[in-house]
């Protein structure tokens, strides 16, 4: 799987894996920007905090984002007013702007070197039919007090029909930011941080929660917070049925002569996301439901064609993909998984994880400390908006059911055509297996049944991962989990395929 510009630009501190049973007041599962920010917010409380991650800190979704820090989340505010009303739409906007201000103030307070820059954010269209939608969104900005403006031109090397600009937003390096946060909290005696410690289950007994880990050690806690991008423990909340995994792609280009000034997003498909970082131009988009695209290499090819046509870079230095979860009503799930329970969750950030992760940390801090928040009901994972949810619930799960059936019926491929860097599907008596050949000619064979809920995996040729089309789990070619909800590896073998099969 390709490494991102962010993950390669900063070396974070290393932390030990959990090596014994332990007790804590709060166990935070997932050391990305949400979990790290929450630990930072709780550092001065008398609570003991245990922050764990299945991999390295800041190595998951946080390291693969576009890192736009903005309250401009597509054309969403007119829809929010229409669906939820003025008050909830205002709460959503306020929550995002407060998160932006929190990030800005925290960086200033601790003099963090994370290339934080104030920029305008713009969403644009090249289709005249979209202009009425932009006018409605602009009216929503005015109603909610957002500082926006409609324009007919942008400093982009192609014509547009209309754009909506939101002033005074920001961009930064997310890994440098979370690394700086970790430096602020790692000396606090009430905070312990563990890497390479995957949470696999939660046991409940007598008001105490016990987090089971892949290492065999357990963490006894009063409260557990799942900030792991996708919750590893569902507890019959059925969040997996209310979210859809989307994969998108990014590139970092060098040698662009006329760098644009702001952050940009196209409306409609195919999506194009544009921002700058140092001497790089970042171009992203080409999103699709995870695991459903066979020729994923064409996604990078489309971005390359776009960048070459309009920006003529001298080199494409980095390319990577990321995964985001959309929810049935377009709002994230932040809060208690069940009413009155002590298990909390933050997930479904769509593509706006930088501000929404901070919204989540601020809200979770209030809920843990028993403080009131105007945003609790809006983001409550147990909210009921049946009329709004039913359409997407049917669509998400009809697609999931189809992918489950399609995977079981998928035909075997020709193993004789296997070449380095590629994979094929092999049907054996005990089930279907994916066979990958690396550049040295070594072959890896993995069971293609996802250990989460039994869907059949598909090979992502661009990233060389096995992806689940049902709920978004991803595995590398050796069967190791790249991202959940699955938390156990695939059964795998290497170089044990009967040579006669070739």
Number of C-alpha atoms within 10 A of each C-alpha: 16 12 15 22 24 22 19 11 11 14 11 18 11 11 16 13 18 22 12 10 11 14 15 18 19 25 27 26 27 30 31 27 34 31 31 27 24 25 29 21 16 22 20 11 10 9 14 19 26 23 23 30 26 25 19 21 29 27 20 23 17 25 24 23 27 29 22 25 29 26 25 25 16 17 17 14 25 22 15 21 17 11 15 14 12 17 12 18 23 20 15 21 21 19 22 23 21 16 24 24 16 16 20 17 12 14 18 12 9 11 10 17 14 18 16 20 15 16 19 19 27 24 22 26 20 16 12 10 10 15 17 11 12 21 17 15 21 24 17 24 20 13 15 19 12 20 12 21 16 18 14 12 13 19 11 16 12 11 12 17 16 22 26 24 23 22 19 14 22 23 25 21 24 27 28 23 21 25 22 18 20 22 14 13 21 17 11 14 10 19 19 20 23 22 19 18 25 24 25 17 16 19 11 10 7 5 10 15 21 20 22 19 20 16 15 14 15 21 22 22 22 15 20 27 24 26 28 27 29 27 23 22 20 16 13 9 13 10 20 20 17 22 28 27 24 21 21 22 26 27 25 24 25 19 15 18 11 13 17 17 14 21 23 24 22 19 19 13 9 12 14 21 19 23 23 20 18 7 13 21 23 22 23 28 23 20 20 17 20 25 26 19 19 12 11 21 13 14 21 21 11 14 21 19 13 15 22 16 12 12 21 17 20 12 13 17 13 18 21 20 24 20 24 25 24 18 23 22 20 18 19 26 24 29 31 24 26 16 11 7 12 20 22 22 29 30 28 28 23 20 20 22 26 26 27 30 29 24 27 31 26 22 23 26 20 17 17 17 11 9 10 10 13 12 19 17 13 20 20 20 23 17 10 10 12 11 9 14 15 14 12 18 19 14 13 21 18 12 16 19 15 13 20 20 13 13 20 17 10 12 12 14 14 12 14 10 10 18 15 13 15 17 27 20 24 20 14 9 5 7 11 22 22 24 26 27 20 15 11 8 13 11 22 21 26 25 22 29 22 25 17 17 13 14 22 26 30 24 29 25 18 21 19 19 24 30 27 34 28 30 29 28 25 28 27 20 25 20 22 18 21 20 21 19 24 24 22 17 18 22 15 18 15 14 13 10 13 7 7 6 9 10
